[in-house]
């Protein structure tokens, strides 16, 4: 390249990186908003956790296959059109989700099956469109960033999903606490939402109220003297009072509701303990009423968790179309030096291209090693992200406040780990991302073992630090597998290769989601920790299989 071309190339390289980072973060705005809307959906329509879990498992699998299918498309399609149109469709699906109850004419109460099915269908469609987020980015980055810089710069890019998820959490947290309609004067709506909350959530409130409780065995609702009575049966842990069974009875009435509502309106930051003292209501029941007050005074806020992010995503789709371009050739620049493949940049012969993809992806043992390794990486990552608060409170008797901060710090350390792993790959291992992954998985196994062996009475700060370091280690491979796949398959098949490895990553939801749930119910949390340690070790062994591989596949192309 000439000096002028090099300067122009650098401008377009960073413009592409920054634009795709913002674009991919916005895909998260209309992908992860469902999790924040679930409390409102449960309260207003009585949707069970089992239904939510099944929907999440299905859409996770759909997303994995969509990434693969879009990977096949991305290697042959203009990334500017592919990514911007995909984000547009995701925004429209998010709009439709928020309007679904109105379109079906369904009001607050226990939702008919058709509403749950409608929600599931819209989420499936959304996740089909979501597959057009990452593959175009993988293709673009492999065209604009040379292989010896790809690990560092793609690690920077890979922070986009954490940035998107973090900003969405702030936005949806504000929405759920400040938007929606106040239905507190509508006794019928309050009654329906109270029944839904007590049926689905009160048993969790009871369990969190006392570390001695090992299991809530059942909940029964009854109407007595114009009051809603909740009978909750639970068992103490075996080492407390010989496993004695207890029952809590919670009588919900309008007077208690209005008393708590008045205190919350006067003092928004008032604690549950202070509410319990002021109203002479047991703390666990004061917490339940406070949550019911929040849900009934912000009814319908969950809809704005879909509408507002959809508006932002819609603007983002227009921005992607305006600021994004495809390959260097599309802006009058030569392709990167040293990344030529056996198919010329002007070659479009379908038969030749299929042979090339078969060689570099489907018949490439290195891509399959990365795909299988990705499965084990995602099992550990999703296990901590999806189950972190639950296993920290149940297995480590940590408060939910501490558990939430622990998972948040896990994510922050993951970002730092991604950046560090990218730097190490380029500066220490000369672009051999798979070697960095070996040490990352070893570190994950070591820190998960330390977490498992820590005594029960250890200070929560120690638990937080150890789990944070596990996050630091596991996010390295999560970012580097995509980089390694792009380099090994070359820029001509980078998106296809990432689509294939992505399928294996999202197949892990059946282990990290449904599998862990069964394991906990039948054998306990100790076996989960042992299982995660074993998964990390197996992942490390799989990465070891390609220790001697070159940093990229361009020479063999």
C-alpha positions in Angstrom: 0.0 0.0 0.0 1.1 3.6 -0.5 1.3 6.0 2.4 -2.0 7.5 1.5 -3.7 4.1 1.1 -2.3 3.0 4.5 -3.6 6.1 6.2 -7.1 5.6 4.6 -7.0 1.9 5.5 -6.3 2.6 9.1 -9.2 5.1 9.2 -11.6 2.5 7.7 -10.2 -0.3 9.9 -11.1 1.6 13.1 -14.4 2.9 11.7 -15.3 -0.7 11.0 -14.3 -1.9 14.4 -16.1 0.8 16.3 -19.3 0.7 14.1 -19.6 -3.1 14.5 -18.9 -2.9 18.2 -21.8 -0.4 18.6 -24.0 -2.5 16.2 -23.4 -5.8 18.0 -24.0 -4.1 21.4 -27.4 -3.0 20.1 -28.2 -6.6 19.1 -28.0 -7.3 22.8 -30.5 -4.6 23.5 -33.1 -6.6 21.7 -31.9 -10.0 22.8 -31.3 -9.9 26.5 -34.2 -7.6 27.4 -36.5 -10.7 27.9 -34.6 -11.6 31.2 -35.4 -8.2 32.6 -39.0 -8.3 31.6 -39.7 -11.7 33.2 -40.7 -10.5 36.7 -43.3 -8.2 35.1 -44.6 -11.0 32.8 -44.8 -13.4 35.8 -46.7 -10.9 37.9 -49.2 -9.9 35.2 -49.7 -13.2 33.4 -48.7 -15.9 35.9 -46.1 -17.4 33.6 -44.1 -20.0 35.5 -40.3 -20.3 35.8 -40.6 -23.7 34.1 -42.1 -22.0 31.0 -39.4 -19.3 31.1 -36.7 -21.9 31.4 -38.0 -23.9 28.5 -38.3 -20.8 26.3 -34.8 -19.8 27.1 -33.4 -23.2 26.3 -35.3 -23.3 23.0 -34.3 -19.8 21.9 -30.6 -20.5 22.9 -30.5 -23.5 20.6 -32.3 -21.6 17.8 -29.7 -18.8 18.1 -26.8 -21.2 17.8 -28.2 -22.7 14.6 -29.1 -19.3 13.3 -25.5 -18.2 13.8 -24.3 -21.2 11.7 -26.8 -20.5 8.9 -26.0 -16.8 8.9 -22.3 -17.7 8.8 -22.9 -19.5 5.5 -24.7 -16.4 4.2 -22.2 -13.8 5.6 -19.2 -15.1 3.7 -21.0 -14.4 0.4 -23.1 -11.3 1.3 -22.4 -7.6 1.8 -21.9 -7.3 5.6 -23.3 -3.8 5.5 -26.7 -5.0 4.3 -26.6 -8.3 6.3 -26.0 -6.7 9.7 -28.2 -3.6 9.4 -31.2 -5.5 8.0 -30.8 -8.2 10.7 -30.8 -5.6 13.5 -33.9 -4.0 11.9 -35.8 -7.3 12.0 -34.8 -7.8 15.6 -36.2 -4.4 16.5 -39.5 -5.2 14.8 -39.7 -8.5 16.6 -39.1 -6.7 19.9 -41.9 -4.2 19.1 -44.2 -7.1 18.3 -43.4 -8.8 21.6 -44.5 -5.8 23.6 -47.8 -5.5 21.7 -48.6 -9.2 21.8 -51.1 -9.1 24.8 -53.0 -6.2 23.2 -53.1 -7.8 19.8 -54.5 -11.0 21.4 -56.9 -9.0 23.7 -55.5 -10.6 26.9 -55.7 -8.7 30.1 -53.9 -9.1 33.5 -54.5 -12.5 35.1 -53.3 -16.1 34.5 -52.4 -16.1 30.8 -53.9 -18.5 28.4 -51.5 -20.8 26.6 -51.9 -18.9 23.4 -50.0 -15.9 24.9 -47.1 -18.0 26.1 -46.9 -19.6 22.7 -47.0 -16.2 21.0 -44.2 -15.0 23.2 -42.2 -18.1 22.4 -42.7 -17.7 18.7 -41.7 -14.1 18.7 -38.6 -14.9 20.7 -37.7 -17.7 18.3 -38.1 -15.3 15.3 -36.0 -12.7 17.1 -33.2 -15.2 17.7 -33.3 -16.3 14.1 -32.7 -12.7 13.2 -30.1 -12.4 16.0 -27.9 -14.8 14.0 -27.1 -12.0 11.6 -25.2 -10.1 14.3 -21.9 -11.9 14.8 -21.1 -13.6 11.5 -20.9 -10.3 9.5 -18.6 -9.0 12.2 -16.3 -12.0 12.0 -16.1 -11.6 8.2 -15.5 -7.9 8.4 -12.8 -8.1 11.0 -10.9 -10.8 9.1 -10.9 -8.5 6.0 -9.9 -5.4 7.8 -7.4 -6.7 10.5 -4.3 -8.7 9.6 -3.9 -12.1 11.3 -1.0 -10.9 13.5 -3.2 -8.1 15.0 -6.5 -10.0 15.0 -6.3 -11.4 18.5 -5.7 -8.0 20.2 -8.2 -6.0 18.1 -10.9 -8.7 18.2 -10.5 -9.0 21.9 -11.3 -5.2 22.1 -14.2 -5.8 19.8 -15.5 -8.7 21.9 -16.2 -6.4 24.9 -19.2 -5.1 22.9 -21.5 -7.8 24.2 -20.6 -7.0 27.8 -21.0 -3.3 27.1 -24.4 -3.9 25.5 -25.6 -6.2 28.3 -24.4 -3.7 30.9 -26.1 -0.7 29.4 -29.3 -2.6 28.8 -29.3 -3.6 32.5 -29.2 0.0 33.5 -31.9 1.0 31.0 -34.3 -1.8 31.9 -33.7 -1.4 35.6 -34.8 2.2 35.2 -37.8 1.2 33.1 -39.0 -1.5 35.5 -38.8 1.0 38.5 -40.1 4.1 36.9 -42.4 3.4 33.9 -45.7 1.7 33.4 -49.2 2.3 34.8 -50.2 2.6 38.5 -52.9 0.0 39.1 -52.9 0.3 42.9 -56.4 1.7 42.9 -57.7 -1.1 40.8 -58.4 -3.8 43.4 -59.2 -6.5 40.8 -55.8 -6.1 39.1 -54.0 -5.9 42.4 -55.6 -9.1 43.5 -54.7 -10.9 40.3 -51.1 -9.8 40.4 -50.9 -10.7 44.1 -52.1 -14.3 43.3 -49.5 -14.6 40.5 -46.7 -13.3 42.7 -47.5 -15.5 45.6 -47.8 -18.6 43.3 -44.5 -18.1 41.6 -42.2 -16.0 43.8 -43.2 -16.1 47.5 -41.6 -19.5 48.1 -38.3 -17.9 47.0 -38.8 -15.0 49.4 -39.4 -17.5 52.2 -36.3 -19.5 51.3 -34.1 -16.4 51.1 -35.4 -15.2 54.5 -33.6 -18.0 56.5 -30.3 -19.7 55.6 -31.5 -22.8 57.5 -34.2 -23.5 55.0 -33.1 -26.2 52.6 -36.2 -26.6 50.4 -39.7 -25.1 50.0 -41.9 -28.2 49.4 -45.1 -26.5 48.4 -47.4 -23.4 48.4 -51.2 -23.3 48.7 -53.4 -20.2 48.2 -56.8 -19.7 49.8 -59.3 -16.9 50.2 -60.5 -16.4 53.8 -62.4 -13.3 55.1 -61.5 -11.2 52.0 -57.8 -12.0 52.5 -55.5 -14.0 50.3 -53.8 -16.6 52.5 -50.5 -18.3 51.4 -49.5 -21.5 53.1 -45.9 -22.3 52.4 -44.3 -25.6 53.6 -40.6 -25.9 53.9 -37.8 -28.0 55.5 -34.8 -27.0 57.5 -31.4 -28.1 56.5 -30.4 -31.5 58.0 -27.9 -30.0 60.4 -30.5 -27.6 61.9 -32.9 -29.0 64.4 -33.0 -32.5 62.9 -34.5 -31.4 59.6 -37.7 -30.1 61.2 -40.6 -29.2 58.9 -42.2 -25.7 59.3 -44.9 -23.7 57.7 -45.3 -20.0 57.1 -48.7 -18.4 56.8 -49.0 -15.1 55.0 -52.3 -13.2 55.1 -52.3 -10.5 52.4 -54.9 -7.7 52.7 -55.5 -4.3 51.3 -54.6 -2.5 54.5 -51.1 -4.0 54.6 -50.7 -3.3 50.9 -51.6 0.4 51.3 -49.4 0.8 54.4 -46.4 -0.5 52.6 -47.2 1.6 49.5 -47.4 4.7 51.6 -44.0 4.1 53.1 -42.4 3.4 49.7 -43.8 6.6 48.2 -42.5 8.6 51.1 -39.1 7.0 51.3 -38.0 5.3 48.0 -34.8 4.0 49.6 -36.5 2.5 52.7 -35.2 -1.0 53.4 -37.4 -4.0 53.9 -36.3 -4.3 57.5 -37.5 -0.7 58.1 -40.8 -1.5 56.4 -41.3 -4.5 58.6 -40.6 -2.5 61.8 -42.9 0.4 60.8 -45.8 -1.9 59.8 -45.2 -4.7 62.3 -45.2 -7.3 59.5 -42.7 -10.1 59.4 -39.7 -9.2 57.1 -40.3 -11.9 54.6 -43.9 -10.8 54.2 -42.9 -7.1 54.0 -40.6 -7.9 51.2 -43.3 -9.7 49.3 -45.8 -6.8 49.7 -43.1 -4.3 48.7 -42.4 -6.3 45.5 -46.2 -6.5 44.8 -46.5 -2.7 45.3 -43.6 -2.2 42.8 -45.2 -4.5 40.2 -48.7 -3.0 40.6 -47.5 0.6 40.5 -45.4 -0.1 37.4 -47.7 -2.4 35.5 -46.9 -2.8 31.9 -43.3 -1.5 32.4 -42.1 -4.8 30.9 -43.5 -3.7 27.6 -41.2 -0.7 27.6 -38.3 -3.1 28.1 -39.1 -4.2 24.5 -40.3 -1.0 23.0 -37.5 1.5 24.1 -34.6 -0.9 23.2 -36.3 -1.6 19.9 -36.4 2.2 19.1 -32.7 2.4 19.9 -32.0 -0.7 17.8 -34.0 0.8 15.0 -31.9 3.9 15.0 -28.8 1.7 15.3 -29.8 -0.2 12.2 -30.0 3.0 10.2 -26.6 4.0 11.6 -25.1 0.7 10.6 -26.3 1.1 7.0 -24.9 4.7 6.9 -21.5 4.1 8.5 -20.6 0.5 7.7 -18.9 -0.6 4.5 -17.9 -4.1 3.3 -14.4 -5.2 2.3 -11.5 -2.8 1.6 -12.2 -3.2 -2.1 -15.6 -1.6 -1.5 -13.9 1.7 -0.6 -11.2 1.5 -3.3 -8.5 0.0 -1.2 -6.4 -3.2 -1.8 -7.0 -6.3 0.3 -4.6 -7.0 3.2 -1.2 -8.2 2.2 -0.4 -11.7 3.2 -4.0 -12.9 3.4 -4.5 -14.1 -0.2 -6.4 -17.3 -0.5 -6.7 -19.8 -3.4 -9.9 -18.1 -4.4 -9.2 -14.6 -5.8 -11.1 -11.7 -4.5 -13.0 -11.5 -7.7 -13.7 -15.2 -7.8 -17.4 -16.1 -7.5 -17.5 -19.6 -9.0 -19.9 -21.5 -6.6 -18.4 -24.9 -7.1 -14.9 -23.6 -6.4 -16.1 -21.7 -3.4 -17.8 -24.8 -2.0 -14.6 -26.8 -2.4 -12.7 -24.1 -0.6 -15.2 -24.0 2.4 -15.2 -27.8 2.6 -11.4 -27.8 2.8 -11.0 -24.9 5.2 -14.0 -25.5 7.5 -15.8 -28.9 7.2 -12.8 -31.0 6.5 -10.5 -29.0 8.7 -9.7 -30.9 11.9 -8.6 -27.7 13.6 -12.0 -26.1 13.2 -13.7 -29.2 14.7 -11.3 -29.1 17.6 -12.2 -25.5 18.2 -15.9 -26.3 17.9 -15.8 -29.1 20.5 -13.6 -26.9 22.8 -16.2 -24.1 22.5 -18.9 -26.4 23.9 -16.9 -26.9 27.1 -16.0 -23.2 27.4 -19.7 -22.2 27.2 -20.8 -24.8 29.7 -18.6 -23.2 32.3 -19.5 -19.6 31.3 -23.2 -20.2 31.1 -23.2 -22.2 34.3 -21.8 -19.3 36.3 -23.9 -16.6 34.5 -27.2 -18.4 34.6 -26.9 -20.2 37.9 -24.5 -17.9 39.8 -26.9 -16.1 42.1 -28.7 -19.4 42.9 -25.6 -21.5 43.7 -24.0 -18.7 45.7 -27.0 -18.3 47.9 -27.9 -21.9 48.3 -24.4 -23.5 48.3 -22.5 -20.7 50.0 -25.2 -19.0 52.1 -24.3 -15.7 50.5 -26.9 -12.9 50.5 -28.5 -12.1 47.2 -26.9 -8.6 47.3 -23.4 -10.2 47.5 -24.3 -12.8 44.9 -25.4 -10.1 42.4 -22.2 -8.2 42.9 -20.2 -11.3 42.6 -21.7 -12.2 39.2 -21.3 -8.6 38.0 -17.6 -8.6 39.0 -17.2 -11.9 37.3 -18.4 -10.2 34.1 -16.0 -7.2 34.6 -13.0 -9.4 35.2 -14.1 -11.3 32.1 -13.7 -8.2 30.0 -10.2 -7.6 31.5 -9.4 -11.3 30.8 -10.5 -11.0 27.2 -8.2 -8.0 26.6 -5.3 -9.6 28.4 -5.7 -12.9 26.5 -5.7 -11.1 23.1 -2.5 -9.2 24.0 -0.8 -12.4 25.2 -1.8 -14.2 22.0 -0.2 -11.6 19.7 2.8 -10.7 21.8 3.7 -14.0 23.4 2.3 -16.8 21.2 2.7 -15.0 17.9 -1.0 -15.3 17.0 -1.5 -18.9 18.3 -4.7 -18.3 20.1 -5.2 -22.0 20.9 -2.0 -21.9 23.1 -3.4 -19.1 25.1 -6.7 -21.0 25.6 -4.8 -24.0 27.1 -3.5 -21.8 29.9 -6.9 -20.0 30.3 -8.7 -23.3 30.8 -6.0 -24.5 33.2 -6.5 -21.3 35.2 -10.3 -21.8 35.2 -9.9 -25.3 36.6 -7.5 -24.1 39.3 -9.8 -21.2 40.5 -12.9 -23.4 40.3 -11.1 -26.0 42.4 -10.1 -23.3 44.9 -13.7 -22.1 45.1 -14.9 -25.6 45.7 -12.4 -26.2 48.5 -12.9 -23.0 50.4 -14.5 -23.5 53.8 -18.1 -22.5 54.3 -17.3 -19.8 56.8 -14.8 -18.0 54.6 -15.4 -14.3 54.1 -17.6 -13.4 51.1 -14.8 -11.2 49.7 -12.6 -14.2 49.2 -15.3 -16.1 47.3 -15.8 -13.0 45.1 -12.1 -12.7 44.3 -11.7 -16.4 43.5 -14.8 -16.5 41.2 -13.7 -13.2 39.6 -10.4 -14.8 38.6 -12.3 -17.8 37.1 -14.2 -15.2 35.0 -10.9 -13.6 34.0 -9.7 -17.0 32.7 -12.9 -18.3 31.0 -13.6 -15.2 28.9 -10.2 -15.5 27.2 -11.2 -18.7 25.3 -14.7 -17.3 24.7 -13.2 -14.5 22.7 -10.2 -16.3 21.2 -12.1 -19.3 19.7 -13.7 -16.9 17.2 -10.4 -15.4 16.4 -8.7 -18.7 16.0 -11.5 -20.0 13.8 -11.3 -16.9 11.6 -7.6 -17.2 11.2 -7.6 -21.0 10.4 -10.5 -20.8 7.9 -9.1 -17.5 6.4 -11.1 -14.4 5.7 -13.0 -16.2 2.8 -14.7 -18.6 5.2 -14.3 -16.8 8.6 -18.1 -16.4 9.1 -18.9 -20.0 8.2 -16.2 -21.3 10.6 -17.6 -19.1 13.4 -21.1 -20.3 12.7 -20.0 -23.9 13.1 -18.2 -23.2 16.4 -21.1 -21.2 17.6 -23.5 -24.1 17.2 -21.4 -26.1 19.6 -21.2 -23.2 22.1 -25.0 -22.9 22.2 -25.6 -26.6 22.4 -24.1 -26.3 25.8 -27.5 -24.8 27.1 -28.8 -28.3 27.6 -25.9 -29.1 30.0 -25.5 -25.7 31.6 -29.3 -25.1 31.8 -31.4 -28.2 32.0 -28.6 -30.5 32.9 -27.4 -28.5 35.9 -31.0 -28.1 37.2 -31.4 -31.9 37.2 -28.0 -32.4 38.8 -28.8 -29.9 41.6 -32.2 -31.4 42.4 -30.9 -35.0 42.6 -27.3 -34.7 43.8 -26.7 -31.2 45.2 -24.3 -28.3 44.4 -21.1 -30.1 45.3 -21.4 -32.3 42.2 -22.0 -29.2 40.1 -18.7 -27.7 41.2 -16.9 -31.0 40.5 -18.6 -31.1 37.1 -17.4 -27.6 36.2 -13.9 -28.4 37.2 -14.0 -31.6 35.1 -15.4 -29.6 32.1 -12.6 -27.1 32.3 -10.0 -29.8 32.4 -11.5 -31.6 29.4 -11.6 -28.2 27.5 -8.0 -27.7 28.2 -7.1 -31.2 26.9 -9.1 -30.5 23.7 -7.1 -27.3 23.1 -3.9 -29.2 23.7 -4.7 -31.3 20.6 -3.8 -28.4 18.3 -0.9 -27.1 20.3 1.5 -27.5 17.3 -0.9 -25.8 14.8 0.2 -22.7 13.0 -1.4 -19.3 13.9 -3.4 -19.2 10.6 -4.3 -21.2 7.5 -3.4 -18.7 4.8 -0.2 -20.5 3.8 -2.1 -23.8 3.2 -5.0 -22.0 1.4 
